[in-house]
Amino acid sequence: MSEEQTIVPESSRMEFRTRVLVIGGIIGSVLGIVSAILYLRAAEEAHGDDVPSTPEPRDAMKLGVALLAIIRNIIDWGRK
């Protein structure tokens, strides 16, 4: 084995995976709901009862790039 690798029991690995997936899912869900609430609040303040226009494609692209950067940082944490 290279660089002092330790053998981790399979059950520990599965517990870790399960814990990470559950916590990540909960955090993602909460952030999604909070984001939607904040979006609705801002839209109501700006437009009242009128439905706001849909976001421009370039704005959606900016958001997508920002989200990819966040995901990339999360992946880098896993590599440390």
Backbone as JSON Lines, residues from 0, in Angstrom:
{"i":0,"aa":"M","n":[0.84,-1.18,0.0],"ca":[0.0,0.0,0.0],"c":[0.88,1.24,0.0]}
{"i":1,"aa":"S","n":[0.41,2.27,-0.67],"ca":[1.22,3.49,-0.78],"c":[0.77,4.53,0.22]}
{"i":2,"aa":"E","n":[1.74,5.28,0.71],"ca":[1.5,6.43,1.58],"c":[0.59,6.12,2.77]}
{"i":3,"aa":"E","n":[0.9,5.08,3.49],"ca":[0.22,4.74,4.73],"c":[-1.3,4.69,4.63]}
{"i":4,"aa":"Q","n":[-1.83,3.99,3.67],"ca":[-3.28,3.84,3.55],"c":[-3.77,2.88,4.62]}
{"i":5,"aa":"T","n":[-4.89,3.21,5.21],"ca":[-5.47,2.32,6.2],"c":[-6.69,1.64,5.59]}
{"i":6,"aa":"I","n":[-6.94,0.45,6.06],"ca":[-8.09,-0.3,5.57],"c":[-9.29,0.06,6.45]}
{"i":7,"aa":"V","n":[-10.35,0.54,5.82],"ca":[-11.56,0.93,6.53],"c":[-12.6,-0.16,6.31]}
{"i":8,"aa":"P","n":[-13.22,-0.65,7.38],"ca":[-14.25,-1.68,7.21],"c":[-15.38,-1.18,6.3]}
{"i":9,"aa":"E","n":[-15.95,-2.1,5.54],"ca":[-17.01,-1.76,4.6],"c":[-18.2,-1.11,5.29]}
{"i":10,"aa":"S","n":[-18.55,-1.57,6.49],"ca":[-19.7,-1.0,7.2],"c":[-19.45,0.46,7.56]}
{"i":11,"aa":"S","n":[-18.23,0.8,7.92],"ca":[-17.9,2.2,8.23],"c":[-18.01,3.07,6.99]}
{"i":12,"aa":"R","n":[-17.54,2.54,5.87],"ca":[-17.63,3.28,4.61],"c":[-19.07,3.53,4.22]}
{"i":13,"aa":"M","n":[-19.93,2.52,4.39],"ca":[-21.35,2.67,4.04],"c":[-22.03,3.66,4.98]}
{"i":14,"aa":"E","n":[-21.69,3.61,6.27],"ca":[-22.26,4.57,7.22],"c":[-21.86,5.99,6.84]}
{"i":15,"aa":"F","n":[-20.6,6.17,6.46],"ca":[-20.11,7.48,6.05],"c":[-20.86,7.95,4.81]}
{"i":16,"aa":"R","n":[-20.97,7.09,3.81],"ca":[-21.68,7.44,2.57],"c":[-23.13,7.82,2.85]}
{"i":17,"aa":"T","n":[-23.79,7.0,3.67],"ca":[-25.18,7.27,3.99],"c":[-25.33,8.61,4.71]}
{"i":18,"aa":"R","n":[-24.46,8.85,5.68],"ca":[-24.51,10.1,6.44],"c":[-24.28,11.3,5.52]}
{"i":19,"aa":"V","n":[-23.3,11.21,4.64],"ca":[-23.02,12.31,3.72],"c":[-24.2,12.55,2.77]}
{"i":20,"aa":"L","n":[-24.77,11.48,2.24],"ca":[-25.91,11.63,1.32],"c":[-27.13,12.22,2.01]}
{"i":21,"aa":"V","n":[-27.42,11.77,3.22],"ca":[-28.59,12.29,3.94],"c":[-28.38,13.75,4.31]}
{"i":22,"aa":"I","n":[-27.23,14.08,4.87],"ca":[-26.97,15.47,5.26],"c":[-26.93,16.37,4.03]}
{"i":23,"aa":"G","n":[-26.3,15.92,2.97],"ca":[-26.27,16.7,1.73],"c":[-27.64,16.92,1.14]}
{"i":24,"aa":"G","n":[-28.47,15.88,1.18],"ca":[-29.83,16.0,0.67],"c":[-30.66,16.97,1.48]}
{"i":25,"aa":"I","n":[-30.5,16.92,2.81],"ca":[-31.25,17.84,3.67],"c":[-30.78,19.28,3.44]}
{"i":26,"aa":"I","n":[-29.49,19.49,3.39],"ca":[-28.97,20.84,3.17],"c":[-29.42,21.37,1.81]}
{"i":27,"aa":"G","n":[-29.34,20.54,0.78],"ca":[-29.77,20.96,-0.55],"c":[-31.24,21.31,-0.6]}
{"i":28,"aa":"S","n":[-32.06,20.5,0.06],"ca":[-33.5,20.76,0.09],"c":[-33.81,22.06,0.82]}
{"i":29,"aa":"V","n":[-33.19,22.25,1.97],"ca":[-33.43,23.47,2.75],"c":[-32.98,24.7,1.96]}
{"i":30,"aa":"L","n":[-31.8,24.63,1.36],"ca":[-31.31,25.77,0.57],"c":[-32.23,26.06,-0.62]}
{"i":31,"aa":"G","n":[-32.74,25.01,-1.26],"ca":[-33.66,25.19,-2.38],"c":[-34.95,25.87,-1.96]}
{"i":32,"aa":"I","n":[-35.51,25.43,-0.84],"ca":[-36.76,26.02,-0.34],"c":[-36.54,27.46,0.08]}
{"i":33,"aa":"V","n":[-35.44,27.72,0.81],"ca":[-35.15,29.09,1.24],"c":[-34.94,29.99,0.02]}
{"i":34,"aa":"S","n":[-34.24,29.5,-0.98],"ca":[-34.02,30.29,-2.2],"c":[-35.34,30.61,-2.89]}
{"i":35,"aa":"A","n":[-36.23,29.63,-2.96],"ca":[-37.53,29.86,-3.59],"c":[-38.35,30.88,-2.82]}
{"i":36,"aa":"I","n":[-38.32,30.8,-1.49],"ca":[-39.05,31.76,-0.66],"c":[-38.5,33.17,-0.87]}
{"i":37,"aa":"L","n":[-37.18,33.29,-0.88],"ca":[-36.56,34.61,-1.08],"c":[-36.86,35.16,-2.47]}
{"i":38,"aa":"Y","n":[-36.86,34.29,-3.48],"ca":[-37.2,34.71,-4.84],"c":[-38.64,35.21,-4.89]}
{"i":39,"aa":"L","n":[-39.56,34.46,-4.3],"ca":[-40.96,34.87,-4.29],"c":[-41.15,36.19,-3.56]}
{"i":40,"aa":"R","n":[-40.5,36.35,-2.44],"ca":[-40.61,37.59,-1.67],"c":[-40.11,38.78,-2.49]}
{"i":41,"aa":"A","n":[-38.96,38.61,-3.13],"ca":[-38.4,39.69,-3.95],"c":[-39.31,40.0,-5.13]}
{"i":42,"aa":"A","n":[-39.87,38.97,-5.77],"ca":[-40.77,39.17,-6.91],"c":[-42.04,39.89,-6.48]}
{"i":43,"aa":"E","n":[-42.58,39.52,-5.33],"ca":[-43.79,40.18,-4.84],"c":[-43.53,41.64,-4.48]}
{"i":44,"aa":"E","n":[-42.37,41.92,-3.9],"ca":[-42.03,43.3,-3.56],"c":[-41.85,44.15,-4.81]}
{"i":45,"aa":"A","n":[-41.25,43.56,-5.83],"ca":[-40.96,44.32,-7.05],"c":[-42.15,44.42,-7.99]}
{"i":46,"aa":"H","n":[-43.01,43.39,-8.03],"ca":[-44.07,43.34,-9.03],"c":[-45.49,43.28,-8.45]}
{"i":47,"aa":"G","n":[-45.6,43.2,-7.15],"ca":[-46.93,43.09,-6.54],"c":[-47.59,41.77,-6.92]}
{"i":48,"aa":"D","n":[-48.82,41.86,-7.39],"ca":[-49.56,40.65,-7.77],"c":[-49.27,40.21,-9.2]}
{"i":49,"aa":"D","n":[-48.55,41.03,-9.97],"ca":[-48.21,40.67,-11.34],"c":[-47.15,39.57,-11.35]}
{"i":50,"aa":"V","n":[-47.21,38.72,-12.34],"ca":[-46.22,37.66,-12.49],"c":[-44.97,38.26,-13.13]}
{"i":51,"aa":"P","n":[-43.8,38.06,-12.53],"ca":[-42.58,38.62,-13.12],"c":[-42.2,37.9,-14.4]}
{"i":52,"aa":"S","n":[-41.43,38.58,-15.22],"ca":[-40.96,37.95,-16.45],"c":[-39.97,36.84,-16.11]}
{"i":53,"aa":"T","n":[-39.83,35.89,-17.0],"ca":[-38.89,34.8,-16.77],"c":[-37.47,35.33,-16.89]}
{"i":54,"aa":"P","n":[-36.54,34.71,-16.18],"ca":[-35.14,35.15,-16.26],"c":[-34.59,35.0,-17.68]}
{"i":55,"aa":"E","n":[-33.69,35.89,-18.02],"ca":[-33.01,35.81,-19.32],"c":[-32.08,34.59,-19.33]}
{"i":56,"aa":"P","n":[-31.87,34.01,-20.5],"ca":[-30.96,32.85,-20.57],"c":[-29.56,33.15,-20.02]}
{"i":57,"aa":"R","n":[-29.06,34.35,-20.27],"ca":[-27.71,34.68,-19.77],"c":[-27.69,34.69,-18.25]}
{"i":58,"aa":"D","n":[-28.79,35.13,-17.61],"ca":[-28.85,35.11,-16.16],"c":[-28.88,33.67,-15.64]}
{"i":59,"aa":"A","n":[-29.6,32.81,-16.33],"ca":[-29.63,31.4,-15.96],"c":[-28.24,30.77,-16.12]}
{"i":60,"aa":"M","n":[-27.53,31.17,-17.16],"ca":[-26.17,30.67,-17.37],"c":[-25.24,31.13,-16.26]}
{"i":61,"aa":"K","n":[-25.36,32.39,-15.85],"ca":[-24.53,32.91,-14.75],"c":[-24.78,32.12,-13.48]}
{"i":62,"aa":"L","n":[-26.05,31.85,-13.21],"ca":[-26.4,31.07,-12.03],"c":[-25.83,29.65,-12.13]}
{"i":63,"aa":"G","n":[-25.94,29.05,-13.3],"ca":[-25.4,27.71,-13.51],"c":[-23.9,27.64,-13.3]}
{"i":64,"aa":"V","n":[-23.19,28.64,-13.81],"ca":[-21.73,28.68,-13.64],"c":[-21.37,28.85,-12.16]}
{"i":65,"aa":"A","n":[-22.12,29.71,-11.47],"ca":[-21.87,29.91,-10.04],"c":[-22.12,28.61,-9.26]}
{"i":66,"aa":"L","n":[-23.19,27.9,-9.6],"ca":[-23.47,26.64,-8.93],"c":[-22.41,25.58,-9.23]}
{"i":67,"aa":"L","n":[-21.92,25.56,-10.45],"ca":[-20.84,24.62,-10.79],"c":[-19.58,24.92,-10.0]}
{"i":68,"aa":"A","n":[-19.29,26.2,-9.78],"ca":[-18.12,26.58,-8.97],"c":[-18.28,26.08,-7.53]}
{"i":69,"aa":"I","n":[-19.48,26.21,-6.99],"ca":[-19.74,25.72,-5.64],"c":[-19.57,24.2,-5.58]}
{"i":70,"aa":"I","n":[-20.12,23.5,-6.56],"ca":[-20.0,22.04,-6.6],"c":[-18.53,21.63,-6.72]}
{"i":71,"aa":"R","n":[-17.78,22.37,-7.51],"ca":[-16.36,22.06,-7.67],"c":[-15.62,22.22,-6.35]}
{"i":72,"aa":"N","n":[-15.97,23.26,-5.58],"ca":[-15.36,23.44,-4.26],"c":[-15.7,22.29,-3.32]}
{"i":73,"aa":"I","n":[-16.93,21.81,-3.38],"ca":[-17.34,20.7,-2.54],"c":[-16.54,19.44,-2.91]}
{"i":74,"aa":"I","n":[-16.34,19.23,-4.2],"ca":[-15.55,18.09,-4.66],"c":[-14.12,18.2,-4.17]}
{"i":75,"aa":"D","n":[-13.57,19.42,-4.21],"ca":[-12.2,19.62,-3.71],"c":[-12.09,19.32,-2.23]}
{"i":76,"aa":"W","n":[-13.13,19.63,-1.44],"ca":[-13.11,19.28,-0.01],"c":[-12.98,17.78,0.16]}
{"i":77,"aa":"G","n":[-13.66,17.03,-0.7],"ca":[-13.6,15.57,-0.6],"c":[-12.24,15.01,-0.92]}
{"i":78,"aa":"R","n":[-11.46,15.75,-1.67],"ca":[-10.12,15.27,-2.06],"c":[-9.05,15.6,-1.01]}
{"i":79,"aa":"K","n":[-9.38,16.42,-0.04],"ca":[-8.39,16.8,0.99],"c":[-8.29,15.73,2.05]}
